Amino acid sequence: MFNIYSANILFLNHYKKMYFVSIVLILFSISLFFLKGLNLGIDFKGGTVIEMQFNKEINAEKIREQLLKANLGDVKVKEFGDSKTYLAILEKKSDDNNFITKIKIDLEKNINDNINFRRVEVVGPKISNELAKSGIYAVITALFLMLIYIWFRFEWQFSLGAILALCHDVVLTLGAFSLIGFEFNLSVIAAILTIVGYSMNDTVVIYDRIRENLKKDETSNLINLLNQSINETLPRTLKTSVTTLLALIAIYFFGGEILKGFSFALIWGVIVGTYSSIFIAAPLI
């Protein structure tokens, strides 16, 4: 039976292969980002979001057809939890309450059913642009502060490895969202910032053990020392990752549609963050 407390896995013996895999994934993610883009939510694109509940099951395409007749610009409709609840995302935006009331009246008339508008959100282009800039600045600032923190706590070689690992995690997360098509909104930005913190915490634990082992024996082979350090911190890494994933998977499946993107970002971030701490940050030293 495998015992993680006495493991002696030669992680660094395969770092070139892992680098190759990471480079391929990064290039693929960047290509997806520029060719396909992200499914930007209302926070970044602007528009009107209406969560509507019907008394009977209805097809999303039928709702979309009726909304398109009202000249609301681009219209997206998707099931939101069950076949009676839908989320409509409209390109047109207005602060006029009559705008929403008219949509409701026309939709009820055309579909012949009473509709409950459970949630209405309107974001203008100016606000959405400001939110997009704020989100980008937040991620860049977090990465920069992490760089300074690691630089002061360890040495510049450590900070370089940590930041490249964090950039790796962020790029792969953007690629995953572009590929799958989950809505990219402010909650996902919050998830990315959480990923940055989680991944950095995992990296710091490994770096601490590497520094301790370097002080004990400066003459041993560096590859062997890095392997030893990773194996010594492996029980803590696995316990933290697995318990975090169990909670996040529960949120993903039972937290409702509104938390799908947020929980997916965190699940993906925990996986790539753990991977990058071992196969990206440590070997770069």
N, C-alpha and C positions, 0 to 999 in steps of 0.2 A: 504493500500500500504506500502511495506517495505521501511523504511527510514534508510539509512546507517549511518546518522548523530546521530540518537538516538538509534542505535542498542544495544542490550544487549545479545549477543550470548554467551553461556557458553562454550567457546572453550576448556578450561582446564578440563571440566567435562568428556571429551571424549579422553583425551590424551593417556590413556593406550591402547585404541582400535587403535588409530592412530599409536602408537609405534609398535603395533603388525603388522599392515599393512605395515609399513615401513621396519620392520625387514624381513618380508616375501618377499617384493620387493627387498631388498638388497641381500638376499640369492639367490633369483631367478636371479638377475642381475649377481652376481658373478659366479653362475653355468653356465649361458649362456656364460659369458666371457671365462671361461676355457674349456667348452665343444664345443661351436660353434665358439668362437673367433670373431674378428672384420674383416670387409671387408676392409682390409688395402689398401689405395690408393698407387699410385706410389711414393708419398713422403716418405713413410715408407718402402715399399717393394722393390722398385727399378723396373726398366723396361722401356718400351716405350709406350707412349699414343699417339694415332693418332685420331684426329677428322676428319672424312671424310664425304663429301657431294656428293651424287649421283644425276644424272639427272632424275632418275626414282625411284619409290618405290621398295624396295627390302627387303628380309627377313634377319634378323640378323643371323640366323643359316647358311644361304648360304654363307654369308661373312666369318663366322667363319670356315666353311669347307675349303674354298679356302686359308685362312691364315694358317691353320694347315698343308696344303700341303707344305708350305715353311719352315718347321722345325724351327718355331719361339718359341718353348716351349709352355707353357700354354697360351691360348688365350681366352680372354673374349670380347664379343661384345654386346653392348646394344644400344638401340635407344636413341638418344640424342636430344630431342625437337620435332622431327617429323619423319615420316617414310622414309625420304630421307637422314637424317643425323644420323650418328652412331659414337660411341666412341669405338675404339678397344684398348684393354690393352694387351700388349705382354710381355711375360716373358723375351724374349731376348732383349738385349740392346747393342747399338753400337754407337760410335761417328762418324762413317763413313757415309757421306751423300749418298753414293751409296747404303747403306743398305736400306734407306727409299725409294730411287728412284726405286730400284729393286722391293720392295714390291708393289709400286704403279703401275709399269709396268705390273707385273704379275697379279695383281688384276684386272686391266682394261682389260687385255687379257682374263682372265677366266670368268669375269662377262659380258664382252662385253658392257662396258659403260665407259664414261669419269668420272673420280673421282677427286674431289678437296680436297686435304689434307689441311684443314683449320688451323690445329694446330698440332705440333709435339713436345712432351716433352720426354726427355731421362734423367733418373736418375740412377746413378750407385749404387752398393750395399754399398760402403763406405759412400757416401753422404746420402743415405736413413737411414743408421744406425745412423749417426750423427744427422739427423733431428729427428729421433725417440727419441734419448737421450735428445736432446734439448727440445722437446715437453714435455717429462716427467719432466725434471728439471724445466721447466717454471711453470707447474701446482703445483709441490711440493713447489717451492719458493713462489708462490702466496699464497698458503695456510699457509705457515710458517709466511710470513709477515703480513697476516691478523690476525693470532694468536697473534703476538707481538702487533699489533695496538690495538686490542680489550683489551688485557691485560693491556696496559698502559691507555687506555681511560676509561675502566670500572674496573672490578676486574677479578680474574682468573676464577671465576665461570661463568662469562659472556663469556669469551674467549673460554672456553671449550665447552659451548653450541653452540657458533657460528661456531667453527671449525667442530664439529660433524655434524652440519646441512649442512655445505659446503661439507664435505666428502660424506654425504648422497646424495646430489645433483649430485656430480660428478659420483658416482657409478651408480646411476639410469640412468644417461645420457649414460654411457658406455653400460649398459644393454639394453637400448632402441635401440642403434645403432647396437648392436649384434643381437637383435631380428628382427629388420626391415631390416637390411642389407645395409643401406646407406653406401656409401664409406666414410671411416674414413681417413681424410687427415689433412694437416696443417691448413686449414680454420676451421675445426672442433675444433682443439686445441685452435684456437683464440676464437671460440664461447664458449668453456668451460671456458676460462679465463674471458670472458665477463659475463658468468653465475655466476662465483665466485664473481665478483664485484657487479653484480646486486643483488644477494641473500644477500651478506654482507650489502649492502646499506639498503635493506629492514629490515634486522635484527637489524641494528644499530638504525633505526628509532623507532622500538618497544622497544629496550633496553633503549633508551633515555627516553621514556615515562614511562617505568617501574621505572627507577632511580628517575625521578621527583616525581612520586607518592609515592615511598618509603620514600623520604625526607619529603613529606607532612604528611604521616601517616605511622609510623613504626609499629603500633600496630594492624592494620587490618589484616584479614586473607590473606595469601599470594596468595592463589588460586583466591580469589575474586579480589585482586589487579591486578594480571596478566590478568584476564579476562577483567577488566576495561581498562587496558592499551592497550590491543589488539583491543578492540572495539573503543577506542578513535583514534587509528591510522588506523582503517579499511578503512575509506573513502579515505585516501591518498594511502593506499596499493592497493585498487581496481582500483582507477583512473589510477595510474601508470601502473599497470599490464595490464589493458584492453587496454589503448592507445598504449602501447608497442606491445601487441599482434596483434592489428589491423594492425600496420605497418609491423610486421614480417609475418603475414598471407598473406599480399599483395605481399611481396617479395617471399614467398614460391610458390605462384600460378603464379606470373607474372615475376619473376626474372630469369627464365630460369633454365635448368637442372644443370648448374654449381653451382648455389646457393642453390639447394635443401637441401643438407646435412647441410650447414651452417645455413640456416634459420630454418630448423627443430630442430637443436640443441638448438637454441635460444628460439624457441617457447616452447619446452619441458623444457628448463631451467627456463624460466619465471614462468611456471606452478608449477614445483617442488620447485623452489626457494621461491615462495610465500607460498606454503604449508609448507615447512620446517621452514620458519621464524615463522609461527604461531604455528605449531604443534610439532616441534622438538626443535628449539632454545629456545623459551619462557618457555616451561614446564621444560626443563633441569635445569633451575635456582632453 
